[in-house]
Amino acid sequence: MYTANEKRYEKMKYNRCGKSGLLLPALSLGLWHNFGDTGVYANMEEMLFTAFDNGITHFDLANNYGPKPGSAEANFGKILKEHLSSYRDELIISTKAGYDMWEGPYGNFGSRKYLIASLDQSLKRMGLDYVDIFYHHRMDPETPLEETMGALEQIVRSGKALYVGLSNYNGDTLRKATAILEERHVPFIINQNRYNILDRTIENNGLKKASHDLGKGIICFSPLAQGMLTDRYINGIPQDSRVRTDGRFLHEDQVEAQIERSKKLNDIAAKRGQTLAEMALSWLLRDEDITSVIIGASKPSQILDNVKAIENLTFTDEELKEIDELSK
């Protein structure tokens, strides 16, 4: 039986989520990859234990994480029941709905029917009565925003989620959604979006500024740009890399286009006494608008490496200028 490290809270940094009462660890563990049916169960256990032992209290999931969809939640639920149930009140567990989950017209996007049914399924897979944060996973161009926000309201009122969040929204839609949720007194506290040195979309679509103006937290996913902000591809594409073995989310031409830029960023990191991955995480966490960064991992040692990023969050103006120039 797993027993958590007694010193787990000594080094991790915790940030307030917008203007809410909730604190999130600077680093959160995402279960997008390596927790589905193709993963090794014992490795999943060790990654969750390593994360929690180092103060990572937030585990981020979605209904469709796998493969197959739903399997990451099912595996997490099994580990939670077997090893982590006594620590439930120390954990922040989040899940989402918005992408394809089941066949037919009711298995994606943002209808009341889909969101409520999906969360019921997620809770059953994880063996939970509630999640701490439930997100709408993507904007829906067809469903009225009032209906989607109304579903989030109903979910909170029913006790199935403590807080709600929005994922992959832009600034304008965020402002409209916030107005609806605030009028209904729904505890909307956080936005989840892709953000990293190489992807500045939330700076350009108004999401980052809107979150700041409205007092909402931001949690970033893909902080290492699917490995392009690590030393993994600096000398080319390894045969055992995800690009060669999977290729669903990261393609060879994307990596090849970034290799020279990654080398230069790696040089900046080396001068700081960091790996490129550590610097990429530190670059995000030095920003007061960023509440937490979601890391992914395929083995426990990667989690330990990423935790080192919180030790150096200070950048010189010259370093920030160089990084900005390389991100264009």
Secondary structure, 3 states (H helix, E strand, C coil): CCCCCCCCCCCCCEEECCCCCCEEECEEEECCCCCCCCCCHHHHHHHHHHHHHCCCCEEECCCCCCCCCCHHHHHHHHHHHHHHHHHHHHCEEEEEECCCCCCCCCCCCCCHHHHHHHHHHHHHHHCCCCEEEEEECCCCCCCCHHHHHHHHHHHHHCCCEEEEEEECCCHHHHHHHHHHHHHCCCCEEEEEEECECCECHHHHCCHHHHHHHHCCEEEEECCCHHHCCCCCCCCCCCCCCHHHHCCCCCCHHHHHHHHHHHHHHHHHHHHCCCCHHHHHHHHHHCCCCCCEEEECCCCHHHHHHHHHHHHCCCCCHHHHHHHHHHHC
